[in-house]
Each structure stands twice: as C-alpha cells, then as structure tokens.
Amino acid sequence: LADHPSTHRRLALRFWQFYGMESPPEKAIERTAKALKNGDIKAGLRSVAKAPEFWSADCVRSLPRSPADFVVGVARQSGVGAGLRALRPSTNTPETRIPSKILDEMGYSGYRMERMGLNLLIPPDVSGWKWDRTWITPATMAERYQYQGQFHWHEDKMAAGAKAPLEFVKSKNPKERIDVARAIAELHDLPLTAEELATASKAGGNIELKEDWNWVHTYTQMLRVMLASPRSNLV
C-alpha cells in the first residue's frame, strides 16, 4: 500500500491542502506525488515549498490560520519566546523547576487556542480536528479578537512581548500614529489595507513611545484591531 501510486497521490493532495491551497492544480499534485514515490516525506514537503504554485496569488494567504498558527505566530513575532527563555538560565538542569511566569504564559497560550477551537493534544474525536474554513466561525472569530498578544508586563516593568515590538517600531522612526500602525503591521506581516491601517491607528493612546504603560496600551489596542482583519486570519 505504501508503494501504490494512489497512496502517493493522496498524500500529495493532503500536503497541498494543509500547507498550500484547498484546490491545488493537477500538475502540482503529480509533482509532489512523484517526490513521495520512495516514501521520502522531506522530498514531498520540499516539492510543495519550491513549487511555483505555492508562491502564486491563488495560494498565498488562501488558507485560514489555525488557532496554533494564530496565537504562536503573534507571540513569536512579539519576541515572547526569547523573553521567556531568558527567565530560565542556561545553567538550569532538567530537574530545575520551571518559573511560574513561563508556565502562566504557556497556559494562557493554550487557553486562547482552546477558546478558538483547538485544544492542543486533545482532538474532538479520533479523526482529529477539522481544518481550514472550519476554524472560522462567528464564535471563534470573537475569541480571536480577544487575543492581543501576551507577556507585556512582568515584575512591574515592560516585558519582552511589548519591548521587542517597541524596539522595532522605534527603528522605523515613526512621526505619526499611522506610522506606528504601519510598523506594527509590518512586524506581524499583516497585509492590511490603507483603511484598516487608519482604523488601527486610532486605537490606543498617543504615539509617545517613552512611557512604558502608554506603549503597552497603544500596542495591544492597535494589534487587537489589526488581528480582527479578515486578511490577518489567512496564511
């Protein structure tokens, strides 16, 4: 069965539907199926990533982001991972107790994903989760709107989840509120329209970037509006 052409084709189709687009071209499926002929999963994935169809307008941002893609993507671009790793020194051993702040932030990530429909490691049934468009419903979109990043404050000072974005925004030398919004959108790779950027720029406080509390408020409110855009929920 593993060597049967139908198996290669089915896997190729699944690869494309999961990583690329819902209805991939026949040529793309055949190319990936051929790469999978010897059971080489890495070759199959490489064929998808290198395919011209993968980078076409029909493919880029055509699939809804899963809750994991959504939450982890925002956290990663905000520098949360590096900030949390810094709380656990390299001198620690596997037996060293993990700081509660790390557990709290990871628990919050899991909570937000669960509210969006993906309870990590606990699928709804033996068939697993239903992907793509099933992630997007009125209820789950309302939950996505509640997520505005994390790890913004720790021990009475600004934490990595807001500090790294602030450094990025400052590097763009913003002069107006729209410049701040544009920099945040760039950091998170959010393809917003001019109208959406203008709407986001009206959120939060002023563009004074010296006050930590004011920046955290501005960043979270602007990001919250940006993540509500339909394009922000596609990958």
N, C-alpha and C positions, 0 to 999 in steps of 0.2 A: 504493500500500500504506500509506503514511504517513497518508493521509486516510481509510482504511477504518475503520468503526466497530469491527470486530473487533480492529484494532490498538490503538485507544484502550482497549478493554475489557481486553485482555491486559496492557497497560502498567499500567492502573489496578489490576488484580489483583496484579501484581508489586510495585507500590508498597506496597499494603496488606500483603502478605505479608512484605515486607522491613522496613517501618517500624512496622507495627501488629500484625496477628494472622494466624495461619495460615489461618483460615476467616472472612474478612470478610463482613458481611451484603450482600445483593444491592443494597440501596439505597446503601450506601457505595461499592460498586464503580461503580454507574451515575453517581453524583455526581462521582466522580473522573474517570471516562471522559469525561464531558461537559466537565470543566475542561481535559482534554487534547485536546479536539477540534481546536484550532488549533495543536497542537504545542507548547503552552506548558508546559514541564516545571515551571517555577516555580509556575504556577497549579495544576498537578496535585498537587504537594507541599503547597501551601497548603491545598488541599481536604481532604487527609488530616489535616493538623495541626489544622484548625479543625472537623473533623467530631466530633459528639458521641460517635460510636462509638469514636473514637481515645482518648477520656478515660474510657471506661467500664471497669467492673471486668473485663469479658471481654478487654479489650485491654491495660490497664496491667500490666506485668510478666508478659506471657504468652509472650514470646519469649526463648530463651536468648541471653545476651550472647556475641557473637563474641569471640575472643581479643583483637582490637584494642580493642573496647569495654571489655573487662575490664581489660586492662593500662593502656591510656591513661586510662581513667576513674579508676582508683585513683591513678595518677601525677598527673593533673590536680587532683584534689581534695586531694592532699597538697601541692600547691604546687611540684611538681618543675619544671614549665615555667618559671615565673618565676625559680626559683633557678638553672636552667641558663642562662637568658638573661642573668642578672646576671654570669655568667662571661665573657660576650662583650660588652665595652663598645660603646656606640653609635658610638664613634669608629673602630671597625673598618671595613675596606673588604671587598668581596667576595673580595679576594686574601689577606686576613689569615687565617692558619692557625687553624682551629677548635681550641680547647683539648681536650686528650686526655680530660679528665673528661667533657665533653659527648659525645664520641664513644663513650666507655665506657658511659655511661648509656643512650644510644640503642641501642647494640649489645646491651645487656642486655635492653632492652625487646623488641627484635626476636627475641632468643634465646628469651625466655619465650613470646612469641606463637607462634614456630615449634614449640616443645615442646607447645603447646596445640592445634596443628593448622593454624595459619595462618602460612605463610612469606610475608611481605609481598612482593608483586610477582612471586612465583613460584608460581602455582597448580599443583595436581597434574596438570591436563591443560587442553586448550583450552576446556573447558566451565566452567572456574573452580572455585571452592570450592563444596562442598555446605553450605548454611546451616542455620540453626535447630537442630533437635534433633540434627543430625549433629555439632555441636560438643561434645555432652555424652556422654562415654563414661567407663568406669572409668579408662582410662589418662589421658585429658585432664583429668578431674576431679582426679586425683592430681597432675598438673602444676599445675593452678590452685591447689591447696593449697600448693604450694611458693612461690607468689608472695606476698610480704608487703610490697609497696611497694618503693621504691628511693630513692637519693640521700639516705640518712640521715646519712652521715658524710663529711666532706671536710676534708683537711688538719688532722687531729686536733681537729676541732670539729664540732658538730652542724650538718648541712646542711638545706637547705630542705625536703626530703622528710619530715623529722621535726619541724623547727622550726615550720612553718606549722600542722600538726596540734596541736602543743603549745600554741600561742597560742590556737587555737580552743577546746581543752579547758579551758584556764585561764579563758577568758571565760565558761564555764558554771559556774564556782565549784564544782567537784566536792568532795563531802565524803567519799564512799566509793568503793570500787572500781567498784561498779555505775554510779556517776555518770560515771566515766571511760569505761567501756564504752559507755554510752548516748550520750555526746558524740561518740565516735569513729564510732559507727553513724550518728549524725545528719550528721556531716561527709561521710560517704561515701554517704549516702542509702540505707542498708541497712535494709530493713524486717524487723528481727529480732523474734522472739517474746521474751517475758519469760524463758523458759527458756534461749533461745540467748544472751541478754544476760548471764544469770547464769553460763553456762558460759564465755563470753568473759572475764568479769570475773575469773575465777580464773587466767587466763593471765598471764604476765609477772611482774614484781616487785611492789613495793608501790606505793602511789599518790603517793609523794613525787615532785613534779614539778620539783624544783630540780636534781637530778643528771642531767646530760645522758645519760650512759650508761644509767642506770636507766630514764629515759623512753624512749629508743630501744628498749630491750629490751621494755619494757611495751607500747609502741605496736605494734611488729612482731608480738609474740605475740598480742595481743588481736585485731589486724586479721586475722591469719592464721586464727584460729578463726572470726571473723565471715565471712570470704570463703568458708569451707567450707559455709556455709548454702546450701541449695538456692535460697532467695529472693534471695540475693546474686548469683546467676548468671542472673537474669532481668531483662529490661528492658521 
